[in-house]
């Protein structure tokens, strides 16, 4: 039963979608759970941090196509409602106050951690990317330039590096556009190779939100839109948690109880949602275990 | 028409599945195209190269679970038909003589390239993995230990890093077990987080080969098989090329002709296969373009 409870909790913490763990929100509450707009979510995520390097800024390795599109979108941030997302070394830099529960805290937590898509330090060698996000349209655009450390076949990006870039872009829009916290599925259909050092433009959008799931799609293309590199879709679980949900889930783990066996929270929509979804996810997991 | 031809050729070259490009095989012929066994394919891929570092060997960062399972499988290589696949810095080190056609050779070709899953040099920081392969069973096992540079949520591996690891494992089995050269699709269903520095065991197998496609599946689990991290499936295109197929495809590109408009090769099975499959892939691509 303990393992079962842990499995549910760990699953809820999954994965790139959430900078931290969705079930532990000691100082932060997703806005819509309390009826407000998503502004606070974005402003929290996008706040300037002068002590941290923002990897989403141009550097000398960026190809002309990437620079041009970057400046084009930067203009759109002034009037068209687009937001440039900052990109720090780790997800934990983006939103302070989120953490996994003690029972799940990894021993490697104190080591020098990097978000996977910023794992290579030298400019131009690995992932070069910047994500622009449009809150009201629930769309984002990721400008992605793979470097020579992302190789698959000679001279071209590894398919896995593109899949990971798509996953990372999905996770950010899922979190910011609809509190999508847990990736259920990622499906990538590859069409063409991306030449090393060239630009791939990932157009990402939330297709629908249904039964507390966000359905997100992506088309990755060349700058001129003449070459499709990949098409992808992903499903994210939408969870609306309460401020004290940490105690709720920590209690589950400590008491070795499934969340459904615990008292509901104070916010009807949030509490009902969590119970319903964890039940669904648990059921799925048990059918595979 | 030129672009169309390029698109077909580039697609055939995709992606981690092929160390080099599948349509340019100047000194190497996939065995089954000529009726022999797959032995030469494996021996070519697995040959010892004393001048290159083999990253698939144990190092001080490997956790006890990984070391134990490594030695268990190493024992199986002595009698049970398992093969330990070497892992060099780049795919191009595995099989000499494969290259992309001139028209597709990337300008970054001379730079210091790394296969994506060996992009982080420091032991234990990034990808630690070794793949064992069983030719007659068409199965493989990948022991994967994610380091702190592969982080997603705090203390756990990024979902994209697992997807990329699955993609890389798929591509090797696809190539060695059935000349699967082009990844058509990769679908990953995430179940649980992988704790940083712990072991995930990827059990991979070819489910079926049908209509020149390999269907491959994966279950990624904890060592004790009590926690499922992910389930995945992939589809790879099986191509049986002739020794001189490089000229065949280079000619396509130079003449701006689609492969089907060119004379067939000398080996009926191989030539027919290539034509049939490129037609199918082209059709799919055009429907998206």
Interface residues (C-beta under 8 A of the other chain):
Chain A: X3 X7 X10 X11 X13 X14 X15 X16 X17 X18 X19 X20 X21 X90 X91 X92 X98 X99 X100 X104 X105 X106 X107 X108 X109 X111 X112 X113 X114 X115 X116 X117 X119 X120 X126 X148 X149 X150 X151 X152 X153 X154 X155 X156 X157 X158 X159 X160 X161 X163 X164 X165 X166 X167 X168 X171 X182 X183 X184 X185 X186 X187 X188 X189 X190 X191 X192 X193 X195 X196 X197 X226 X227 X228 X231 X285 X288 X289
Chain B: X3 X7 X10 X11 X13 X14 X15 X16 X17 X18 X19 X20 X21 X90 X91 X92 X98 X99 X100 X104 X105 X106 X107 X108 X109 X111 X112 X113 X114 X115 X116 X117 X119 X120 X126 X148 X149 X150 X151 X152 X153 X154 X155 X156 X157 X158 X159 X160 X161 X163 X164 X165 X166 X167 X168 X171 X182 X183 X184 X185 X186 X187 X188 X189 X190 X191 X192 X193 X195 X196 X197 X226 X227 X228 X231 X284 X285 X288 X289
